[in-house]
């Protein structure tokens, strides 16, 4: 595969790059990196430079005494502390020369970020399929299971991403949440969703709606309901926020209605009961009608065998 950067793919990881701005001057490269990465211990930065792990566009390794060269790029590999293995399979449901459809398990991040690098759907698939051009077309929260689509060919990436950005895609989700006999379904939940003051969470406010979800009840056992969710817009955490706003927070949600203490990294019980069930669209490359469904299931709480149709 042709490379457009001076470092090869390493263990499925495409190197990252860092711009050294032309508007600034620093006594040396190390001084700049200390400010650019304030949460990284200085000793780690020193070690990486001592190992020659950062290179310029020509592939020349940078050192502790390397100068700061404005309007240039550095290339390096992201590193994270030892990751805990997510003990669930990532199944490939479909693949061709343009498209890969995977069925993501709960607890597996879609792409590298923060504490997650190797234990992500993207890196697993790149190594599994030996295709390092593979790129995500859309994303799912780490807590959410189900369908995740990737572009297999960089030349078609823009066409697929535009399809999702313009919402020419029909998606359904399923969720397990409390049952309320007083509520009538199906219904439309619409509200204005914005970032909240709490870390990573969203909130509904009394402004012009910017989000809509159609919600149907599939079945219930008197205590818990199995719901079909059809997002008509695409705000962050929209389904979780809308269900919570109805007084029906999704089972095992760690953020809504209240943020729970962080889960231990090696605990994989009590997954969020939210599943990206299906997705349909007209393929922008082939013109074919595409429709895919997850093979995963959700876990209704005690009493599932005594269900009542919605």
DOLO-679157 format. One line per 4 residues: number of its first residue (from 1); their letters; for each residue x, y, z of C-alpha. Coordinates in pm, whole numbers, plus 50000, padded with zeros to 5 digits. Example, Ala and Ser with C-alpha at 12.3 -4.5 7.8 and 13.67 -1.06 7.14 Angstrom:
1> AS> 51230 49550 50780  51367 49894 50714;
//
This chain:
1> XXXX> 50000 50000 50000  50136 50343 49911  50215 50566 50206  50171 50940 50233;
5> XXXX> 50369 50961 50557  50725 50873 50664  50634 50594 50907  50474 50259 50820;
9> XXXX> 50159 50115 50971  50261 49947 51298  50045 49677 51454  49741 49819 51278;
13> XXXX> 49814 50177 51388  49851 50448 51127  50096 50713 51255  49961 51042 51385;
17> XXXX> 50102 51378 51287  50155 51703 51475  50186 52049 51323  50447 52293 51454;
21> XXXX> 50276 52630 51404  50445 52903 51204  50312 53175 51439  50512 53050 51738;
25> XXXX> 50874 53010 51835  51018 52787 52107  51375 52743 52234  51361 52376 52127;
29> XXXX> 51119 52102 52025  51099 51952 52375  50978 52283 52523  50696 52291 52266;
33> XXXX> 50595 51931 52336  50570 51997 52709  50306 52261 52639  50134 52067 52362;
37> XXXX> 50094 51755 52578  50042 51898 52931  49896 51573 53070  50187 51358 52955;
41> XXXX> 50467 51320 53213  50786 51495 53095  50989 51176 53149  50775 50995 52891;
45> XXXX> 50832 51271 52636  51206 51260 52708  51209 50883 52664  51023 50898 52333;
49> XXXX> 51259 51159 52195  51560 50964 52324  51431 50657 52137  51383 50857 51820;
53> XXXX> 51011 50777 51813  50915 51111 51655  51027 51187 51299  51000 51478 51059;
57> XXXX> 50850 51462 50709  51177 51319 50576  51176 51040 50835  51461 51190 51040;
61> XXXX> 51429 51110 51410  51395 51399 51652  51607 51416 51967  51598 51596 52300;
65> XXXX> 51811 51880 52162  51627 51906 51828  51524 52261 51734  51167 52375 51697;
69> XXXX> 51108 52414 51322  50801 52628 51263  50554 52538 50986  50657 52173 50979;
73> XXXX> 50512 51835 51077  50614 51560 51318  50500 51202 51286  50463 50955 51572;
77> XXXX> 50262 50658 51700  50000 50709 51966  50070 50505 52279  49843 50421 52571;
81> XXXX> 49902 50221 52890  49838 49847 52873  49480 49801 52757  49236 49552 52904;
85> XXXX> 49119 49308 52640  48749 49331 52554  48654 48961 52561  48388 48972 52288;
89> XXXX> 48412 48900 51917  48370 49163 51648  48180 48983 51371  48204 49087 51007;
93> XXXX> 47857 49058 50853  47943 49177 50503  48240 49293 50299  48324 49383 49941;
97> XXXX> 48580 49608 49772  48402 49921 49902  48221 49838 50224  48269 49642 50548;
101> XXXX> 47980 49592 50790  48067 49478 51144  47852 49379 51441  48019 49558 51733;
105> XXXX> 47993 49421 52088  47930 49636 52391  48242 49785 52558  48446 49804 52235;
109> XXXX> 48524 50159 52121  48467 50236 51753  48797 50416 51690  49116 50495 51884;
113> XXXX> 49092 50776 52137  49178 50843 52498  49255 50517 52677  49161 50299 52379;
117> XXXX> 49387 50208 52089  49424 49839 52005  49094 49753 52176  48886 49934 51914;
121> XXXX> 48674 49811 51627  48882 49995 51367  49219 49852 51470  49084 49501 51521;
125> XXXX> 48934 49504 51172  49241 49654 51004  49450 49367 51137  49183 49100 51087;
129> XXXX> 49123 49198 50722  49481 49313 50654  49342 49637 50515  49502 49950 50660;
133> XXXX> 49299 50182 50436  48989 50081 50632  48817 50386 50782  48494 50440 50979;
137> XXXX> 48193 50583 50797  48012 50661 51123  48056 50579 51493  47882 50416 51785;
141> XXXX> 47938 50492 52152  48164 50240 52323  47865 50143 52540  47639 50072 52239;
145> XXXX> 47643 49744 52046  47541 49675 51689  47602 49773 51329  47912 49972 51242;
149> XXXX> 48010 50050 50882  48359 50103 50740  48485 50211 50401  48732 49960 50260;
153> XXXX> 48873 50188 49990  49001 50538 50055  48882 50657 49713  48516 50603 49814;
157> XXXX> 48540 50731 50170  48397 51075 50094  48089 50937 49916  47993 50716 50211;
161> XXXX> 48065 50981 50474  47852 51234 50284  47567 50982 50281  47570 50976 50661;
165> XXXX> 47631 51348 50703  47324 51428 50491  47124 51161 50680  47025 50968 50369;
169> XXXX> 47036 50660 50590  46756 50481 50775  46864 50342 51113  46680 50160 51388;
173> XXXX> 46789 50085 51742  46645 49871 52018  46658 49935 52391  46547 49786 52720;
177> XXXX> 46399 50043 52960  46126 50066 53225  45767 50002 53116  45497 50257 53198;
181> XXXX> 45142 50135 53145  45019 50496 53139  45221 50581 52826  45087 50527 52476;
185> XXXX> 45314 50418 52191  45427 50484 51927  45522 50843 52004  45760 51111 51883;
189> XXXX> 46003 51266 52129  46144 51599 52016  46348 51847 52216  46647 52079 52207;
193> XXXX> 46960 51886 52307  47282 52063 52403  47599 51990 52599  47547 51994 52973;
197> XXXX> 47781 52121 53244  47849 51760 53344  48140 51583 53180  48055 51411 52851;
201> XXXX> 47678 51440 52893  47397 51619 52711  47076 51778 52836  46734 51888 52712;
205> XXXX> 46643 52256 52741  46331 52461 52668  46432 52586 52324  46329 52515 51965;
209> XXXX> 46363 52137 51909  46672 52022 51723  46622 51646 51773  46346 51394 51702;
213> XXXX> 46307 51023 51776  46017 50789 51698  45970 50537 51981  45762 50219 51967;
217> XXXX> 45698 49949 52227  45771 49599 52097  45682 49402 52412  45695 49425 52789;
221> XXXX> 45680 49210 53101  45498 49457 53321  45821 49604 53458  46054 49636 53159;
225> XXXX> 45983 49730 52801  46160 49635 52479  46156 49946 52257  46223 50024 51892;
229> XXXX> 46395 50361 51848  46411 50542 51513  46633 50853 51527  46513 51118 51285;
233> XXXX> 46806 51345 51372  47158 51270 51493  47252 51451 51811  47510 51308 52050;
237> XXXX> 47350 51067 52300  47011 51149 52145  46844 50814 52217  46972 50799 52573;
241> XXXX> 46866 51158 52642  46521 51115 52486  46444 50795 52673  46562 50952 52997;
245> XXXX> 46351 51260 52927  46044 51037 52905  46125 50891 53247  46244 50570 53080;
249> XXXX> 46624 50566 53119  46785 50282 52924  46885 49989 53142  47245 50007 53270;
253> XXXX> 47302 50363 53145  47601 50503 53336  47530 50866 53238  47152 50914 53251;
257> XXXX> 46968 51006 53467  47279 51042 53688  47645 50982 53623  47760 50669 53803;
261> XXXX> 48114 50603 53928  48351 50491 53655  48335 50119 53587  48645 49911 53656;
265> XXXX> 48828 49845 53330  48804 49466 53363  48429 49455 53435  48209 49362 53143;
269> XXXX> 47883 49279 53316  47571 49497 53296  47614 49636 52943  47404 49930 52832;
273> XXXX> 47090 49778 52681  47107 49974 52356  47161 49808 52019  47204 49951 51668;
277> XXXX> 46969 49698 51509  46942 49786 51138  47062 50023 50872  46945 50085 50516;
281> XXXX> 47055 50318 50235  47118 50348 49864  47487 50275 49805  47646 50592 49660;
285> XXXX> 47910 50389 49476  47714 50095 49332  47359 50234 49336  47241 49919 49514;
289> XXXX> 46981 49919 49791  47162 49812 50107  47004 49676 50424  47184 49514 50718;
293> XXXX> 47069 49380 51055  47262 49302 51373  47264 48945 51500  47303 49058 51859;
297> XXXX> 47027 49062 52118  46942 49260 52429  46869 49121 52774  46525 49192 52917;
301> XXXX> 46534 49182 53296  46363 48920 53517  46034 48807 53369  46123 48812 52999;
305> XXXX> 45952 48477 52944  45621 48629 53050  45611 48907 52791  45311 49093 52661;
309> XX> 45298 49228 52306  45319 49605 52273;
//
